[in-house]
Amino acid sequence: MSKRQGDAPTLVMVLTGGIGVLVVVAFVAAVAFGRDTTTKPGDRIAVVPLKGSPAGFELLIGRCEDERVRAVEISAPGGPPLWRIESAKGGIDRSFIVGQDPPPFTFRTTTKLAALPPGPLEASVTVDEDTDARPFDPAHLSTSGAVGAPCGQRDIGFVPVLFVLGALGVVVAYGAMVRRFLLAR
Protein backbone atom coordinates (compact mmCIF):
# COMPACT_ATOMS: atom_id res chain seq x y z
CA MET A 1 0.00 0.00 0.00
CA SER A 2 1.35 3.36 -1.03
CA LYS A 3 1.50 6.30 1.26
CA ARG A 4 -0.95 9.03 0.14
CA GLN A 5 -0.84 12.70 0.91
CA GLY A 6 -3.74 13.90 3.05
CA ASP A 7 -5.10 16.31 0.44
CA ALA A 8 -4.58 14.10 -2.64
CA PRO A 9 -7.76 13.21 -4.51
CA THR A 10 -9.06 9.67 -4.38
CA LEU A 11 -9.81 7.50 -7.41
CA VAL A 12 -13.55 8.10 -6.87
CA MET A 13 -12.98 11.87 -6.95
CA VAL A 14 -10.94 11.59 -10.18
CA LEU A 15 -13.60 9.44 -11.87
CA THR A 16 -16.48 11.63 -10.70
CA GLY A 17 -14.61 14.76 -11.74
CA GLY A 18 -13.96 13.23 -15.17
CA ILE A 19 -17.66 12.68 -15.70
CA GLY A 20 -18.34 16.27 -14.66
CA VAL A 21 -15.70 17.57 -17.07
CA LEU A 22 -17.25 15.56 -19.93
CA VAL A 23 -20.68 17.02 -19.13
CA VAL A 24 -19.29 20.59 -19.05
CA VAL A 25 -17.39 20.14 -22.32
CA ALA A 26 -20.43 18.60 -24.04
CA PHE A 27 -22.68 21.44 -22.84
CA VAL A 28 -20.25 24.12 -23.97
CA ALA A 29 -19.79 22.45 -27.35
CA ALA A 30 -23.57 22.35 -27.81
CA VAL A 31 -23.95 26.02 -26.88
CA ALA A 32 -21.01 27.30 -28.90
CA PHE A 33 -21.07 25.09 -31.96
CA GLY A 34 -24.32 23.15 -32.00
CA ARG A 35 -26.58 25.97 -33.10
CA ASP A 36 -28.19 25.38 -36.46
CA THR A 37 -28.05 28.80 -38.08
CA THR A 38 -29.42 27.80 -41.45
CA THR A 39 -33.07 27.72 -42.29
CA LYS A 40 -34.84 25.97 -45.11
CA PRO A 41 -37.89 27.37 -46.91
CA GLY A 42 -40.86 27.30 -44.57
CA ASP A 43 -38.78 27.10 -41.35
CA ARG A 44 -39.84 30.56 -40.17
CA ILE A 45 -43.54 29.61 -40.11
CA ALA A 46 -45.54 27.16 -38.03
CA VAL A 47 -49.28 26.77 -38.33
CA VAL A 48 -50.97 25.46 -35.19
CA PRO A 49 -54.64 24.86 -34.43
CA LEU A 50 -56.43 27.40 -32.26
CA LYS A 51 -59.99 26.62 -31.22
CA GLY A 52 -62.38 29.54 -31.15
CA SER A 53 -60.33 31.70 -33.53
CA PRO A 54 -61.89 33.00 -36.77
CA ALA A 55 -59.93 30.61 -39.02
CA GLY A 56 -59.28 27.88 -36.45
CA PHE A 57 -55.50 28.32 -36.46
CA GLU A 58 -52.69 30.76 -35.78
CA LEU A 59 -49.28 31.40 -37.31
CA LEU A 60 -46.06 31.33 -35.29
CA ILE A 61 -43.23 33.31 -36.85
CA GLY A 62 -39.51 32.79 -36.29
CA ARG A 63 -37.51 36.00 -36.28
CA CYS A 64 -34.29 37.23 -34.73
CA GLU A 65 -34.28 39.91 -32.03
CA ASP A 66 -33.24 42.63 -34.48
CA GLU A 67 -35.75 41.65 -37.19
CA ARG A 68 -39.27 42.95 -37.75
CA VAL A 69 -42.31 41.23 -39.25
CA ARG A 70 -43.61 43.33 -42.17
CA ALA A 71 -46.45 41.20 -43.59
CA VAL A 72 -48.38 38.00 -42.85
CA GLU A 73 -50.65 36.34 -45.41
CA ILE A 74 -52.84 33.29 -46.02
CA SER A 75 -53.73 32.29 -49.58
CA ALA A 76 -54.68 29.31 -51.69
CA PRO A 77 -51.51 28.05 -53.45
CA GLY A 78 -50.84 30.45 -56.31
CA GLY A 79 -53.99 32.47 -55.55
CA PRO A 80 -54.69 35.94 -54.21
CA PRO A 81 -54.60 36.64 -50.46
CA LEU A 82 -57.50 35.32 -48.41
CA TRP A 83 -56.21 37.27 -45.40
CA ARG A 84 -53.29 39.70 -45.15
CA ILE A 85 -51.91 42.12 -42.57
CA GLU A 86 -49.02 44.55 -43.08
CA SER A 87 -46.81 46.86 -41.06
CA ALA A 88 -44.85 49.71 -42.60
CA LYS A 89 -42.38 49.93 -39.71
CA GLY A 90 -42.48 46.24 -38.81
CA GLY A 91 -43.67 44.53 -35.68
CA ILE A 92 -42.05 42.37 -33.03
CA ASP A 93 -44.98 39.98 -32.59
CA ARG A 94 -44.24 36.29 -33.15
CA SER A 95 -47.79 34.91 -33.27
CA PHE A 96 -50.75 35.96 -35.37
CA ILE A 97 -54.31 34.68 -35.05
CA VAL A 98 -55.56 34.37 -38.61
CA GLY A 99 -58.71 36.45 -39.16
CA GLN A 100 -58.47 38.37 -35.89
CA ASP A 101 -57.72 42.08 -35.76
CA PRO A 102 -53.93 42.49 -35.97
CA PRO A 103 -51.78 43.76 -33.10
CA PRO A 104 -52.68 47.43 -32.56
CA PHE A 105 -50.54 50.41 -33.53
CA THR A 106 -48.19 48.48 -35.83
CA PHE A 107 -50.22 46.31 -38.21
CA ARG A 108 -53.22 46.99 -40.41
CA THR A 109 -55.47 44.53 -42.20
CA THR A 110 -55.16 44.91 -45.97
CA THR A 111 -57.31 41.87 -46.81
CA LYS A 112 -60.03 40.79 -44.38
CA LEU A 113 -60.46 37.06 -43.85
CA ALA A 114 -62.40 35.53 -46.71
CA ALA A 115 -64.05 32.13 -46.59
CA LEU A 116 -61.28 29.55 -46.61
CA PRO A 117 -61.55 27.02 -49.42
CA PRO A 118 -61.23 23.33 -48.57
CA GLY A 119 -57.83 21.77 -49.07
CA PRO A 120 -54.29 23.07 -48.84
CA LEU A 121 -53.43 26.68 -48.14
CA GLU A 122 -50.20 28.64 -48.02
CA ALA A 123 -48.92 30.88 -45.23
CA SER A 124 -46.34 33.49 -46.10
CA VAL A 125 -44.50 36.00 -43.98
CA THR A 126 -42.17 38.89 -44.76
CA VAL A 127 -39.51 39.48 -42.12
CA ASP A 128 -37.53 42.62 -42.95
CA GLU A 129 -36.74 42.03 -46.65
CA ASP A 130 -37.02 38.21 -46.65
CA THR A 131 -40.21 36.36 -47.53
CA ASP A 132 -40.86 32.78 -46.46
CA ALA A 133 -43.81 30.55 -47.28
CA ARG A 134 -45.17 27.24 -46.01
CA PRO A 135 -47.92 25.12 -47.51
CA PHE A 136 -50.30 23.49 -45.00
CA ASP A 137 -53.64 21.74 -44.77
CA PRO A 138 -55.96 23.21 -42.11
CA ALA A 139 -57.56 19.79 -41.64
CA HIS A 140 -54.23 18.22 -40.64
CA LEU A 141 -52.49 20.62 -38.26
CA SER A 142 -50.10 19.61 -35.50
CA THR A 143 -49.90 21.30 -32.12
CA SER A 144 -46.11 21.46 -32.30
CA GLY A 145 -45.03 24.94 -33.24
CA ALA A 146 -41.30 24.82 -33.85
CA VAL A 147 -39.96 27.69 -35.94
CA GLY A 148 -36.46 28.68 -36.95
CA ALA A 149 -34.68 31.89 -37.79
CA PRO A 150 -31.16 32.46 -39.13
CA CYS A 151 -29.99 34.40 -36.09
CA GLY A 152 -26.56 32.83 -35.61
CA GLN A 153 -24.99 33.69 -38.94
CA ARG A 154 -23.04 36.53 -37.43
CA ASP A 155 -20.11 35.80 -35.13
CA ILE A 156 -19.95 33.20 -32.36
CA GLY A 157 -21.07 35.77 -29.79
CA PHE A 158 -19.84 36.91 -26.39
CA VAL A 159 -21.66 34.41 -24.16
CA PRO A 160 -20.44 31.26 -25.98
CA VAL A 161 -16.86 32.60 -25.79
CA LEU A 162 -17.27 32.96 -22.01
CA PHE A 163 -18.59 29.38 -21.82
CA VAL A 164 -15.56 28.14 -23.79
CA LEU A 165 -13.17 30.00 -21.48
CA GLY A 166 -14.99 28.59 -18.44
CA ALA A 167 -14.76 25.05 -19.87
CA LEU A 168 -11.03 25.52 -20.45
CA GLY A 169 -10.68 26.49 -16.79
CA VAL A 170 -12.57 23.33 -15.75
CA VAL A 171 -10.33 21.16 -17.94
CA VAL A 172 -7.15 22.77 -16.54
CA ALA A 173 -8.37 22.34 -12.94
CA TYR A 174 -9.26 18.70 -13.65
CA GLY A 175 -5.80 18.17 -15.16
CA ALA A 176 -4.23 19.55 -11.96
CA MET A 177 -6.36 17.17 -9.85
CA VAL A 178 -5.33 14.17 -11.98
CA ARG A 179 -1.67 15.23 -11.69
CA ARG A 180 -1.96 15.41 -7.88
CA PHE A 181 -3.61 11.97 -7.89
CA LEU A 182 -0.79 10.45 -9.96
CA LEU A 183 1.99 12.09 -7.93
CA ALA A 184 0.45 10.85 -4.68
CA ARG A 185 0.66 7.21 -5.76
C-alpha positions, 0 to 999 in steps of 0.5 A: 500500500502506497503512502498518500498525501492527506489532500490528494484526490481519491480515485472516486474523486478523479472518476467523478470529476472526469464525468463532470468535465465531460458534461461541461465540455459537451454542454459548452460544445452544444452552446457554442457550436451546436446551433443550427443557423441555417433555415430551409424554406418554410422554417420561419412559419408554423401553423398550429390549431387554435380553437375559437379563432376565426380561421381555427389556427394561428401562425407562429413566426420565427424571427431574430431579435433585431428583425421585424415582421412586415407582412403575414398572409394566407392564400390558396396556393398560387392564388390571391390573399385570403387574409393579409396584414401589413406593417410599414415599420415592422412589428415584433410579434411572433404569433398571429391569429388568422382572421383576428384584428392584428396587433394594434398600432403596428399592423393593419389589415389589408385583406379581411379574412375571406371564406377559406376554401377546402384543401391546402393553403399557403402561409407566407411572412415577410420578415424585414426584406425576406419572404418565407412561405409554407404550404399546410392543410388546415384539416391536418395541423399539428400542435407542435409549433417549432420555428427557426430563424437564421440568427446565428450567422453573425459571429460566435457571440460573447456568451459562448466565448465565455462558456468556452473559457470557463470550460477551459478552466474546468479542464485545466483544474481537472488536469491539476487534480489528476496530476496530484492523484498520480503524484500521490501514488 
